[in-house]
Amino acid sequence: MDQHIAEAIGRPDLIRLDDRLLCLRFETMKVVSALAAVRHLLDTGAVRRGDTLLDSSSGIYAYALALACHRHGMRCHIVGSTTVDHTLCTQLAVLGATLERMEPSTDLKLDQKRRVERIHEILAEHPEYHWMRQYHDDIHYLGYRAVSDLVRKSTGGDGLTVVGGVGSGASTGALARYLREDSPDVELVGVQPFGSVTFGAEHVADPEIIIAGIGSSIPFGNVSHASYDTLHWISFDAALAGSVDLLRRHAVFAGLSTGAGYLAARWERSRARERTVLFIAADTGHRYVDTVYARHREAVAVDSLSPRPVADRAELALPWSRMRWNRASGIEPRG
Ligand SMILES: Cc1ncc(COP(=O)(O)O)c(C=O)c1O
């Protein structure tokens, strides 16, 4: 029996959608990561019960950290982006976490930069606060060991391709790292929005938005570039089509990064007949009812979409591009 709701929420479901397509479905993905990170900080004496943990978040990390703080008797202060919705704000308030929401901005890049600046201001006023640095501190990998154990136990691990959106890089990076300890042939496929600097696509703008939670306008230390075999860059419209198809065909109601991951996973599944493809569903669809699901009639058929094969980032183009990354250790200057 779980001793706290965070333990239940952090444990994903592994769902077989067909013979070679699996969905690793979280209610809120980062709970498992935040719980293990906070436990590690307490165990190593870096923080004590009652201390304040601080971080910036576009949504699901805020909730995850608030739950981890509730579990471990810590205070929690979040600098939230404009994508933190009313439901989450309300939950955080009742959970006892304090939230500062940045001024509404349609420019998510600006929003991200402003949040980091605000964190520095808060730390100058409160040097006793502990900044979690979810984007840079690899203690956020630790919690995914239990998840990789579950995946290994259920699938055997060999011949597995893992597909997931790359935000901080912790979930995909950690799953690949831990699964490869026993199964070195595990392949990792990262999913990005256009405009993200993480794998060098800042020169291609998506007229809609950077997908909340994945991609970035600043480099992140937790992204282990050398772990990724393949990358997909997926537009908002294509991710919307993926999300709607995932609900219609498989009854999985998940967020936009999941729709993008599902699209990439279907493609990888069709290309490698001997492999099983697992994609990560990081959150549920509730936050995306108006922006995605209410537009279901606009969704194009997923089978009509295919990625543009790209050998060089200079060739990246909307709505969907795919490139072999070949575990390159960083971003080479664009050719
Ligand atoms: C909805 C969603 N999907 C995927 C991710 C990517 O996870 P990670 O930060 O582990 O790369 C995030 C991260 O915030 C997210 O919010």
The ligand as a Tripos MOL2 file, in Angstrom:
@<TRIPOS>MOLECULE
LIG
   16    16     1     0     0
SMALL
NO_CHARGES

@<TRIPOS>ATOM
      1 C1          3.8180   17.5870  -21.0130 C.3       1 LIG1
      2 C2          5.2810   17.2530  -20.9720 C.ar      1 LIG1
      3 N1          5.7620   16.2900  -21.7660 N.ar      1 LIG1
      4 C3          7.0650   15.9700  -21.7770 C.ar      1 LIG1
      5 C4          7.9750   16.6260  -20.9650 C.ar      1 LIG1
      6 C5          9.4360   16.2730  -21.0800 C.3       1 LIG1
      7 O1          9.9810   15.7200  -19.9460 O.3       1 LIG1
      8 P1         11.4920   15.9380  -19.5100 P.3       1 LIG1
      9 O2         11.5670   17.2680  -18.8160 O.co2     1 LIG1
     10 O3         11.7780   14.8040  -18.6100 O.co2     1 LIG1
     11 O4         12.3410   15.9270  -20.7500 O.co2     1 LIG1
     12 C6          7.5100   17.6310  -20.1090 C.ar      1 LIG1
     13 C7          8.4200   18.3730  -19.2330 C.2       1 LIG1
     14 O5          8.0480   19.3980  -18.6630 O.2       1 LIG1
     15 C8          6.1300   17.9530  -20.1080 C.ar      1 LIG1
     16 O6          5.6300   18.9230  -19.3310 O.3       1 LIG1
@<TRIPOS>BOND
     1     1     2 1
     2     2     3 ar
     3     2    15 ar
     4     3     4 ar
     5     4     5 ar
     6     5     6 1
     7     5    12 ar
     8     6     7 1
     9     7     8 1
    10     8     9 2
    11     8    10 1
    12     8    11 1
    13    12    13 1
    14    12    15 ar
    15    13    14 2
    16    15    16 1
@<TRIPOS>SUBSTRUCTURE
     1 LIG1         1 GROUP 0 **** ****
